[in-house]
C-alpha cells in the first residue's frame, strides 16, 4: 500500500522546523523514527498534507544524565537510550522497559520521544514516563512549555501536543532513596504489543521496609493506568509484604477492554498475576541496589 500524497519538508535547524510547523498548523505531521507513523501512512489511517522530517536536527539527539533525571532528545533512538550505560545505571527502568519495545530492528530506528508523543496506551514508554512522574518539553515558534506526564496523555493516540508544537525532549526523574524497579509483560509473540504489561517501582527505608510501592500499566485503559499500593504494604519487610493483596487491588483498579487478542477478564487476570511478580521483583531490585547494613 502507498500513502496519500504529501509535501515533504526537511528543516536544517530547530528554528526552521518550528517556523515550518507554525506555518503548517494542523496540516503538518512530524517524522522522527517513523516506526509508528509510516505504517499509518501506508494504510492511509493518517493522511497529512505535509510531513516535517526532523532527523537533521542534531541538537535533538542528546541523552543527558544528571543526579536528578535522564533527559532524552527527540531523535535519540530507542537503541541508543537502551545502550547508554550512564542512563542505564542511573535509571534501570529505561532498559528494563525498552527491551520489550518491538524488535531490535524497530528500536534501532524508532525514537523514545516519538513513542511517547504517539500516545499509544499499549506502548511501554508512555507508562514509564507516567510511573516516574516525568514531563515532556514542547517548543513552538512562540515559545516553549513543559507538560507533566499526568497531563500529557489525553486519549488513545492523543496527547497534549498542540498544532505547531514539537516535542523536543522528555525528562525521566530518577527516584530518590533505596528504589528498585521491574518491568513485566505478556504478549502473544515476542515483540507484539502486550496484552498486559506494567512497570513497578518500590522504595525501601533504611531498615529495608517498604516506604512506597506503585505500578503503571499498558493495555489496561485508554491511557497509562497508575495504581498506588503503598497503603497495603507500607512498613512491611521487603521479603514479607502481602503482594497477593496488591494483585487484588490491581485487578479492581484496571478497566481493560476485550479485543481479538484477549478478553477483558483475561487481561484483568494478567494484571493481578504480573503485579505480584513485578512488585516482588522491584523490591528485590531495591535491596540489590542498597548497601545492606552489617
Phi and psi in degrees as a GROMACS rama.xvg file:
@    title "Ramachandran Plot"
@    xaxis  label "Phi"
@    yaxis  label "Psi"
@TYPE xy
-124.373  147.86  UNK-2
-72.3554  162.606  UNK-3
-65.6772  158.98  UNK-4
-63.2788  140.277  UNK-5
-148.15  160.926  UNK-6
-95.4738  132.897  UNK-7
-100.188  132.219  UNK-8
-123.14  138.615  UNK-9
-134.448  80.5267  UNK-10
-65.5021  150.887  UNK-11
-97.0701  -18.9782  UNK-12
-134.897  162.446  UNK-13
-63.8242  -41.9133  UNK-14
-58.8286  -44.1203  UNK-15
-63.7344  -40.6411  UNK-16
-62.5538  -42.6466  UNK-17
-68.271  -36.6677  UNK-18
-64.1203  -42.8448  UNK-19
-63.7848  -45.2205  UNK-20
-64.6087  -37.2807  UNK-21
-63.7461  -42.6469  UNK-22
-65.3763  -38.3492  UNK-23
-80.3639  -32.1169  UNK-24
60.7863  -131.325  UNK-25
-69.5702  -13.2326  UNK-26
-81.8176  -10.6576  UNK-27
-99.6207  143.144  UNK-28
-128.643  134.38  UNK-29
-85.5625  135.169  UNK-30
-110.756  118.37  UNK-31
-114.287  -94.1782  UNK-32
-78.7214  -35.1644  UNK-33
80.5371  4.34561  UNK-34
-72.8004  -21.6175  UNK-35
-100.044  -39.7834  UNK-36
-68.6873  -46.3909  UNK-37
-60.1749  -44.8482  UNK-38
-59.8516  -37.5223  UNK-39
-64.0822  -38.9674  UNK-40
-64.7922  -46.0695  UNK-41
-63.473  -35.3167  UNK-42
-86.8196  0.138067  UNK-43
59.6036  30.8956  UNK-44
-82.5189  -16.2501  UNK-45
-133.134  138.444  UNK-46
-141.89  65.123  UNK-47
-68.9458  149.279  UNK-48
-77.4203  -24.2599  UNK-49
-137.262  139.694  UNK-50
-117.665  126.209  UNK-51
-111.228  106.507  UNK-52
-85.2067  116.594  UNK-53
-100.519  13.4469  UNK-54
-71.3421  -8.78607  UNK-55
-93.7657  2.41001  UNK-56
-87.9192  84.2589  UNK-57
-59.2713  -27.9076  UNK-58
-67.6495  -12.8028  UNK-59
-97.4532  11.5292  UNK-60
-90.4327  -2.2165  UNK-61
-67.8503  149.872  UNK-62
-131.804  106.188  UNK-63
-107.468  134.931  UNK-64
-122.024  123.495  UNK-65
-121.122  174.198  UNK-66
-60.5669  -19.6635  UNK-67
-105.8  -22.0994  UNK-68
-162.676  162.577  UNK-69
-114.318  124.691  UNK-70
-113.284  129.702  UNK-71
-118.028  127.119  UNK-72
-75.4409  165.019  UNK-73
-64.808  -27.0529  UNK-74
-115.598  20.7807  UNK-75
-73.4932  126.86  UNK-76
-75.5942  153.681  UNK-77
-51.0906  -45.9356  UNK-78
-63.3606  -35.4641  UNK-79
-66.8887  -40.521  UNK-80
-67.8275  -43.6041  UNK-81
-60.0203  -36.7178  UNK-82
-96.1176  1.48296  UNK-83
-75.9493  105.413  UNK-84
-63.1475  -35.072  UNK-85
-70.4695  -41.6812  UNK-86
-65.6658  -40.821  UNK-87
-63.3835  -38.8984  UNK-88
-69.1496  -38.1959  UNK-89
-77.5889  -33.148  UNK-90
-142.639  78.8954  UNK-91
-57.1988  -25.8707  UNK-92
-58.7765  -31.5317  UNK-93
-58.5266  -51.0296  UNK-94
-66.4259  -38.2467  UNK-95
-60.1101  -41.3934  UNK-96
-80.4603  -41.6088  UNK-97
-63.2577  -27.7437  UNK-98
-62.7631  -17.9719  UNK-99
-99.1914  -1.82427  UNK-100
-78.6975  105.176  UNK-101
48.1679  -128.076  UNK-102
-126.842  162.36  UNK-103
-52.1225  -37.9331  UNK-104
-61.3204  -41.6576  UNK-105
-67.3122  -42.81  UNK-106
-67.8247  -25.4428  UNK-107
-68.5555  -21.428  UNK-108
-115.651  -38.582  UNK-109
-65.5467  151.73  UNK-110
-110.135  146.28  UNK-111
-66.1543  -43.5387  UNK-112
-66.4529  -40.8919  UNK-113
-60.3547  -39.8137  UNK-114
-62.7896  -38.3439  UNK-115
-69.8757  -44.3721  UNK-116
-66.4477  -31.2268  UNK-117
-60.4376  -29.1831  UNK-118
60.1674  37.7106  UNK-119
-79.9563  121.879  UNK-120
-65.51  -10.9647  UNK-121
-94.3753  -1.5789  UNK-122
-85.3619  147.62  UNK-123
-73.5759  -42.909  UNK-124
-67.6954  -35.3905  UNK-125
-57.9568  -40.4731  UNK-126
-68.4256  -35.921  UNK-127
-61.5268  -44.2348  UNK-128
-63.0271  -41.5572  UNK-129
-66.843  -44.4008  UNK-130
-58.7073  -39.21  UNK-131
-87.1614  -3.88742  UNK-132
68.0872  40.3395  UNK-133
-82.2077  -168.835  UNK-134
-150.956  161.881  UNK-135
-117.494  131.185  UNK-136
-96.7272  122.394  UNK-137
-116  138.729  UNK-138
-128.562  148.677  UNK-139
-144.227  175.254  UNK-140
-63.9222  -21.139  UNK-141
-95.9067  -4.03578  UNK-142
148.913  -165.608  UNK-143
-136.562  160.949  UNK-144
-152.896  161.165  UNK-145
-119.815  131.226  UNK-146
-117.805  128.77  UNK-147
-69.8045  153.227  UNK-148
-58.7541  -34.3339  UNK-149
-65.8814  -22.0653  UNK-150
-106.697  -6.85738  UNK-151
-81.6252  -38.2238  UNK-152
-93.1733  115.605  UNK-153
-100.711  -36.6682  UNK-154
-168.608  173.21  UNK-155
-54.7888  123.824  UNK-156
62.2339  24.5686  UNK-157
-134.062  121.86  UNK-158
-120.714  178.983  UNK-159
-81.029  3.52399  UNK-160
-65.2009  130.234  UNK-161
-95.9889  163.05  UNK-162
-58.1782  134.02  UNK-163
87.873  -4.08449  UNK-164
-99.0281  152.231  UNK-165
-126.445  128.465  UNK-166
-75.1794  109.348  UNK-167
-87.4324  -26.0924  UNK-168
-167.023  165.949  UNK-169
-128.301  149.877  UNK-170
-119.746  125.709  UNK-171
-106.358  107.982  UNK-172
-64.3674  145.468  UNK-173
-90.4199  120.395  UNK-174
-59.7084  144.37  UNK-175
-89.5405  167.542  UNK-176
73.468  -164.093  UNK-177
-85.924  86.2454  UNK-178
-115.876  136.071  UNK-179
-122.984  156.159  UNK-180
-135.146  163.233  UNK-181
-155.071  152.338  UNK-182
-131.172  127.993  UNK-183
-134.673  145.381  UNK-184
-156.426  160.274  UNK-185
-125.736  126.991  UNK-186
-131.683  162.693  UNK-187
-66.771  -36.7318  UNK-188
-139.528  151.012  UNK-189
-57.5658  129.549  UNK-190
95.3414  -15.685  UNK-191
-73.5163  163.801  UNK-192
-61.8833  145.095  UNK-193
-73.6438  140.636  UNK-194
-71.5921  -30.6174  UNK-195
-157.625  138.138  UNK-196
-152.587  158.173  UNK-197
-157.383  151.513  UNK-198
-106.41  136.08  UNK-199
-118.103  144.681  UNK-200
-136.144  122.618  UNK-201
-126.705  129.035  UNK-202
-113.005  133.129  UNK-203
-107.886  154.036  UNK-204
-87.8438  -172.287  UNK-205
-65.763  -22.4868  UNK-206
-94.0552  12.4133  UNK-207
62.4568  31.8988  UNK-208
-101.956  153.428  UNK-209
-71.7409  124.72  UNK-210
-97.4889  -34.8946  UNK-211
-159.503  155.248  UNK-212
-154.323  130.473  UNK-213
-153.282  166.487  UNK-214
-147.827  155.048  UNK-215
-130.199  136.58  UNK-216
-111.709  149.459  UNK-217
-109.267  151.375  UNK-218
62.4116  25.9104  UNK-219
-119.15  6.61005  UNK-220
178.303  -179.449  UNK-221
-71.2054  -18.9476  UNK-222
-138.825  171.477  UNK-223
-55.5476  135.494  UNK-224
-106.338  122.079  UNK-225
-107.524  140.644  UNK-226
-133.33  130.36  UNK-227
-100.467  121.633  UNK-228
-104.615  6.41178  UNK-229
-54.4844  -45.7974  UNK-230
-59.5287  -29.2425  UNK-231
-87.0892  -14.0334  UNK-232
-131.312  -4.89291  UNK-233
-59.2628  137.683  UNK-234
85.5588  -10.373  UNK-235
-78.9487  149.927  UNK-236
-63.2771  145.443  UNK-237
-57.9143  -27.5117  UNK-238
-100.292  7.83409  UNK-239
-134.742  15.2636  UNK-240
-68.9319  153.542  UNK-241
-86.9593  80.7264  UNK-242
-70.6395  -22.2079  UNK-243
-64.6377  -36.9456  UNK-244
-66.4006  -38.8982  UNK-245
-62.7207  -38.8898  UNK-246
-61.869  -40.7484  UNK-247
-63.9636  -42.3963  UNK-248
-61.9895  -38.0223  UNK-249
-62.9596  -44.0098  UNK-250
-63.0477  -31.6591  UNK-251
-76.5733  -26.6365  UNK-252
-85.2036  -31.5651  UNK-253
-84.9161  154.076  UNK-254
-133.161  69.6939  UNK-255
-71.6916  159.797  UNK-256
-111.647  153.043  UNK-257
-80.5837  142.364  UNK-258
-146.529  -167.336  UNK-259
-69.7079  -14.4172  UNK-260
-93.6055  -31.2051  UNK-261
-164.574  151.96  UNK-262
-78.0331  161.246  UNK-263
-62.9683  -37.864  UNK-264
-62.1086  -41.2974  UNK-265
-68.842  -40.2911  UNK-266
-61.1424  -40.9148  UNK-267
-64.8352  -40.0585  UNK-268
-59.8604  -44.9851  UNK-269
-61.3548  -39.1687  UNK-270
-58.5099  -41.4379  UNK-271
-67.0401  -48.5766  UNK-272
-61.5807  -47.9986  UNK-273
-69.6612  -30.6644  UNK-274
-62.5682  -49.2008  UNK-275
-58.5618  -44.4773  UNK-276
-67.2554  -43.5341  UNK-277
-69.6474  -41.138  UNK-278
-65.674  -40.1978  UNK-279
-62.9409  -42.9311  UNK-280
-66.0907  -38.9137  UNK-281
-65.2319  -39.0132  UNK-282
-64.0062  -42.8765  UNK-283
-63.7245  -36.9701  UNK-284
-65.9207  -37.7327  UNK-285
-62.3908  -40.334  UNK-286
-66.2724  -41.5692  UNK-287
-63.7102  -29.4398  UNK-288
-89.8596  2.09002  UNK-289
-109.738  142.46  UNK-290
-83.691  101.106  UNK-291
-67.0766  129.799  UNK-292
-59.4028  143.909  UNK-293
